[in-house]
Amino acid sequence: MKIKNYINREFVNPISNSWLDNYNPAIGEVYGQIPNSSKEDVEKAYQAAAKAFPKWSNFTLEERSKILSKIADLILEKLDFLAEAESKDNGKSISLAKQVDIPRAASNFRFFANAITQFSSESHESVGLNAINFTLRQPIGVVGCISPWNLPLYLFTWKIAPAIAAGNCIVAKPSEVTPMTAHLLGKICNEVGLPKGVLNIVHGLGTTTGQAIVEHPKIKAISFTGGTKTGAHIARVAAPMFKKLSLELGGKNPNIIFADCDYEKMLATTVRSSFANQGQICLCGSRILVEESIYEKFKKDFIQKVADLKVGNPSDSSTDIGALVSKQHLEKVKSYIDIVEQEGGKILSGGLEVTLPNYENGYYFQPTVIEITDNKCRLNQEEIFGPVVTIMSFKTDKDALTLANDVKYGLSGTLWTNNLNRTMQIAKQLQTGIVWVNTWMLRDLRTPFGGAKESGVGREGGFEALRFFTEPKNICIKYE
C-alpha cells in the first residue's frame, strides 16, 4: 500500500516521486511505502495552510468545536479499524491500541472541542485612570506539528486538536516509522468536512521533511515530541528565527517505592509502568528505587510477575509485550544489554531477543530487569526506551530523593507511600514536570504536561496548549 501526502484535502504523491519503505514490526517485512517528502512538498503544504488560515481563523468557536467533535465521533466509530492499523504499524498489542491509543485520540479532539468554547480573554479595568485593558488570544497562523512513533495517533492528535481548535492551520509530520493512522486521520477529516488546507500532513524523514518544517521562515511555531538530541537541534534552528517552541523530550523516570505503600497495588502498577507499550512510553518508570527493608521481597515478587508477561504477536489479544517498533530500535535496546556487566549490573530476568514461531523476523525482546548499585551507570543515566528497567535500593527519604534527581532528565516521577508528610516533601522536591502518587498514567487532560531539565521546554494540555497556539494582544482604551 502507498500512503500519500495529505495536502489541501487531497492525497498526493511527493513531488520527487521518491518513496520510503514502511515495515510491519511483528513480521519484520515491508508492507507499504510512504512519501520521502522534500522541501518542495512542505512548501506546497504551507501554501495550502496559509491560504486557508484567514477563513478558518474566523470560524466561530461553535463551528470549530462542532467539527472537532465530529472527528472524535468518527474516530470512535472506527476504533477497531484504527486499532488494527496502529498495531500493525507500530508493533504494540492490539488490546493496548483499543484500550488506550485510539480512545485517547478521540478524547483529545473531544476535550479541545469543549475547551476552546471556555478559553476566555482577559480584561483589566484601570480604576481612577479611566482606562480599560483587554487581552485577545489570537491564532498564530501556520504552525508545525511533529510527532513520534511510540503513540502515533494519540500524540499526533494531542498537537493537532488544540492547534486547529485555536484557529491555526497546520503542516504536520508524523514519524516515518509509524505513518498509517495519521494517513487515516486525513480521510476522517475529509469525511467530517474539515475545510481545505486546515490540516496538511507531509510524510518523510526528520532530517529532510522535518527539517524543512522547522526552518520554514513563515511557519511561526513548532510543537515537537521526540528525543532530546533532536529537540536540541530544533531549538538551535528555530530559536534564532524567533519561533514559539514546545518541546516534549526524553525521560528517565524514577519509580520510588516506600515500605508503607499499598504493596499489591504498587506491584501490579509497577509491572505496567515498567513495560506498557514495550517500555516505549516517555513516562515509563524505568528506574525503580525501593526502600531497603522491602527490597528483597519486592525483587522476588516483581521478577515473578514479569516472568508471567507474554511476549507475542500484537494481533493476539492475550499478548502483553508486542514487537518493538523497528529493527534499528531493537538493536539499540540490545546494545544496552551488552554493557550490563561492564556497568556493574546484573540481569535478574529477561535480556534476550525472542523468536516467535511463524514470526521469526519480528522485533521481539523479553521484558528485562537489571539490578544495579551505582546510579551513575549508563543504564540509569541514558534513555533506553524499551522493555528494560533497573532496580536498586535506598535507605532514607533523602537518599531516594537524591537518586531520583540525579539524572539530566525531569519528565515524571512516581511515588508509592501512604505518609502524607513524605508525599508532600518529596513531590515538591522532585525535579520533574509530573508526579504521580500511588498511581501511574492517570491523566486529566486539563492539567499541564511537560518536563524539566533536558525533558523539554513548555507545557502541553488544557489551556496551556491553547495558550501556546495563540498570541496574546493587549488593547488599552482610554475614555473620558
N, C-alpha and C positions, 0 to 999 in steps of 0.2 A: 504494500500500500504506500502511495506517495502522499504525504502531508504537504499542504501548500501554505504559503503566507496568507494571512487574512488582512486585507487592506481595503478600506472603503467599502466594507460589507461584501467583498468579493474574495474568492480563493484563487490566488495567482501564483504562477511559477516564479522562482527567483530570476532576476533579470539576466544573470550569467548562465542560467540553466545548470548550475552546479549543485550537487546533492551530497548529503551525508547519510551513512547507514544508521539505522535505528535497531538496537538489539533487544531481544527478549531475554532478560536475565535468568529466567527459570531454565532455559534450554541453551543459552549462550549462542544464539543464532540470530542473524539479521531477519527482521520480519517487515521492514519498511524503510522508507527514505524520507528525509526532511530537507528543506532548502538550506543550502550553505549561503546564507544571505550576505550581501555586500553593503558597502556604504550607500550605494545607489538605491537598494531596497529600503534601507532605513530612511533615506531622503523621500522616497515615494510615500512611505507611511507617514512621515512628518507632514508632508504637504496635505495629505488627506485629513489628518488631525487638525492642522491649522485652519483648513477651510471649514471644518465642522464646528470649531470652537465658538465663534460668535453666536451661532444659533443655539447650540447645546447649553452654553453658559446662561442663556436667557430663558431656558425652560423653567417653568415654575418648580418649586420644590416638590409639590404634589405630583407633577408629571414625571420628574426623575424618580421619585420614590415608587411610583406605580410600576415603572419599567424594571427597577431593581427587584421589586417583589415578584414580578413575573419570572425573572431569571431564576430566583430562588425556588419558585414553584416548579419550574421545568427541570431544574437540577434534581429535585426530589422525585419527580415523576420518572426520571431516567436513572435513578440511584443504582440499580443493579447493573445496567449497561455501563455506566461511568465507573463503577467499582471494578468491573471486569477489565475495562480498558486500563485503569490505573494499576491494577495488579499485574497485568501482562507487561506493561511498560516499565514499571518500577521494580518488580520482584517482591513487593510486600504481599502479605497474605490477603486474600480476597475478603476474609472476615473483618480484618482491620480496616480495609478501604470502605466496607459497607457501614461499619460502626462509627468510624471516626472521620476519615478524609472527605468523603462525599457529603455527609450531613453537615460537616463544618463549613464546606464551601457554600452550601445553601445558606447556612446561618450567617456567613459573612455578608452576603447580599441582603438578607432579611434585616440584619442588625443595622446596616448603614442606610437601608431604605427608610427605617424609622428614625435613626439618629439625625439624619440631615434635616428632618422636619422639626427637630428640637434644638438644633445648633443655632444659637441666637447671637445677635450683635449686642454690643455693649453701649451704654450711654452714660455720661457723667455731667451732671449739672454743676457749673462753676458758680456757686452761690455767692451773691454780692457783686459778681463781675458781669452779670447779665450776658452769660455765655453758656452754651451747651456744646459738649463734645459727644460725637457718636463714632463708633468704630465699626467699619464694614469689614466683612470677611469675604474677599472676592477670590474666585478661582484663579489659579496661576496662569493657565494656558495649556500648553502641551507639556506633558510630563513623561518621564521614562520609568518603567517598572521592570525590574529584572529579578526573576525568582529562581529558586534552587530545585534540585531533583528529589529531595527526600520526602517532601509532602507536596507533590506537584500542583494539584488543583487547589488544595487547602491554602497554600501560601500565595499562589498566583492571584486568587480571588481576594485574599487578605489585603492586597495592594490595590487591585483594580476597583473593588467595590467603593472604598472611600474616595478614590480619585475621581470617579465619574459621578458619584453622589454629590461631590462638592462643585461639579460643573466643569471639570477639566476634560481634556481629550488625551488619549494615551498612545504612546508607542511602547509596546511590551515585548519582552523576550523571555519565554520560558527556558528552562535548561534544555540544551540539545540532547541530553541523556534521556529525558522524560517529556517529550513534546505532545503526547497524544491527547490528554484531557484538555490542554489549552486549545488545541485544534477543535475539539468537540465543543468547547465553550463558545468558540466563534459561531458554530452552527446554531447553538442555543440563542445567542444574541440576535441572529437573523430571524429566528422563529418568533421572538418576542417583539421585534421591530425596533431594536436599538438603532438610532439614526446612523447614516453613513459617516465613517471617519471618527466616531467617538472612541471606539476601541480598534486598534490595529496591532496585529500580532506578527512579528517577524522572527523566524527561526534561524538558528545558526550558532556559531561558536562565540564564546565570550570574547576571545581575542580579536574578532573581526566585527561581528554583529553587535555584541555588547559594547565594544569599544566605540563603534560608530554612534550608538545612542548616547553614551556618556559624554563624548566630545562634541556632539552636535551643538552648534552655537545658539540655537533657538529652543532647544529643549531645556526648560528652566529649572527642573527639579528631577532628582534621581532617587528612587526608592529601591534599595538592593538588599537581598538576603543571600548570604553565602559565606565563603571562607574569609578569614581575617586578612590573609595576604591579598586577595582580590579586592577586598574593601579598602585596604590601604592604597592600592593602585588607583581605584576610582576616586578616592579623596585627592590624590595628587593631581589627577586630571581635572576634576570638577571644581575643586576649591578655588583655584586661580580664575575660573570663569564665573565665580560668584553664584554657583547653582546652590539651591537648597539640597541638603543631603540627609537621607535617613538610611543608616547602615546597620542591619541586624546581622551580626557576625558569629564567630565561633564561641564555643563554651567548653569548659572542663569542670563540670558542676559537682560540688560536694553534696553527699547524702550523709548527714550527721545523725547518728543513732545513739541515743542515751538509754541507760538501763531501765529508766522509769517509763518507757514508751509502752503503748499497746502493742505487745510483741507480735502477735499473729497478724494483726492488720499491717504492721510495719513490714513483716516478712513478705507477705503477698504483694504489697505495693512495691517493695524494693525489687522484686523479680521483674515486675512490669516496668518500673522506671529505669531499670538497667538494660532491658533487651527489647522493649517495644520498637517495632519497625526495624528490627535487626540492630538496634542501638543507633540507628541513623536519624536521630532527632537531636537538635541542638540543646534540648532541655533534659536529655537523659542524665541521670545521676551516675556518672562514670567513675567517680572517686567515692568509695564507701568508707566512711570513718566510723568506727564502732567503739563504744566505751569498753575499757579493758575488762570489766567484770563480767560482761556477757559476750566477749569476743569469740571465745572458743565455741560456745553454744551457737552463736549466730553463724559462724563459719561452717559448722557441721550441717545445720538446718538449711542454710542458703544453698550450699553445694548440692544437697539432696533435691531441693526444689528446682534448681537449674538443670539438673540431670533429667528431670521429668519433662522438660520442654522438648517439643517435637520439631525437628528440622525437616521441612518437607516442601513439596511443590506449593506455590502460592495459591493455586486454584483449589487445593484440598481444604475444606472448611475446618479440619482438625489441626492444621498447621499452626504452630506458634512462631517459628522462625523461618521466614521465607528466604529468598535469594537476595544477596547483596546487589546493589544497583548496576554494577559493571565489573568487567574483568580487571580494569585498572584499579578500581576501588578495593576489590578483593586482594589484589597484590599489595596494596598499601597496608591493609589490615594485617596480612601475613607478615609484612616486614617488621611490625612491632612484636609479633610473637618470636621472631628470630633473635630479638635483643633482650628477651626476658632475663635470661641467665646473666648476661653481662651487666644488666641494670640492677642486679641483686634481687630479682623477683623469683617467684616460684609459682608455676601453673598448678592450680588446685583442681581445675575442671576445664574440659574443652581444649582449645588450642589447635584444633586440626580442621583442615578442609574436609568437606563432606561430599561424597559422590553418591547421588541418588540413582537407583535403577531407572532406566529409561530417560533420565535427565542428566546424563554423565557430564555434559558440557556446561551445566548451570553453575552459578556462582554462589555456592553454599559454604557456610562456615559454622562450626559449633559455637554456642554461647560459652564464653570463656571467662573464668575467674582467676585473677592473679593476686597472690599475696605479696605485699611489698613492705619494706621497713623504712624506706627513705623517700620522703615526699618530693625531693629534688630530682628523682629519676625521670627520664623522658616519658615513661609510661604514665606518670602522674602530672606531667607538665605540658604534654602535647595532645592535641585533639585527635584521637584515633577514629572516632565517628563510625564505630562498628560494634558488633556484639562482644565487646571486651570491657570488663570492669576490673578495677583494682580494689583490694580491701586492706586496711591497716587499722591498728588500734590506737586509742588515745587514753590518757589518764584523767585530765581535768578539763573543765569548760574552757579554760584559757588555751590549753593545748589544741582542743578541737577547733577553736576559732582561728588560731594561728595557722594550722594546717589548711583549713578551708580557704583562707585568704591568700595563701602563699602560692598563687599562680597568676599569670598575666591576664587571665580571663575573668569575667564577672557577670555572667548572664543570669544564672539562677542558683538557688540552693534549697535543699530540703532538710528540714529539722524534725526529728522524732523525739518528743518529750511531753510529759504532762505537767511539767513545772512551769507555771506562768512567768515567774521572775526570769528563769533561764530563757524562756521563749522570747521575751521582750529584749533582754540584754543581748542575746546572740543575734536575733533577727535584725536589730538596729545596727549591729556592728559588721554583719556580713557585707562584703564589698560586691554586692550583686544587685541587679535591677529587679529581681523577683525572688521572693522567699515563700516557700510552701511549708506550712507547719502541720504535721500529722496527715498529710495528703500529698498528691503529686498530680500535676497537669490538670488541676481543677481551675478552669478558665472562666472568668466573667468578661465578656467582650467589651464592657465599659471601662475596664482598667488599663492603665498604660503598660505596654510591653516593650522590653528592650534591656540592654545590658550596660555594664560599667566597664572601665578599663578597655582592653582590646576586644571586648564583645560587642562594641558598636557605638554608634552616635545617634541620639534622638530616640523617640518612642513611637510605637505604633499602637493602634487600638483606640476605641472610643473617640472622644473628642480630640485626643492627641493626634490621631490620624487626620481628622478633618482640619485641625489647625495646621498640620504640615502641608496639606494640599490646598491651602488658601493663603493669601497675603492680607495682612491687616492694613487698613487705611483709615486713619483718624481724620475726621472732619470737624472743625471748630466753627461755630456760628455765633457771632456777637450780635446782640439785639438791644434795642433801646427800651 
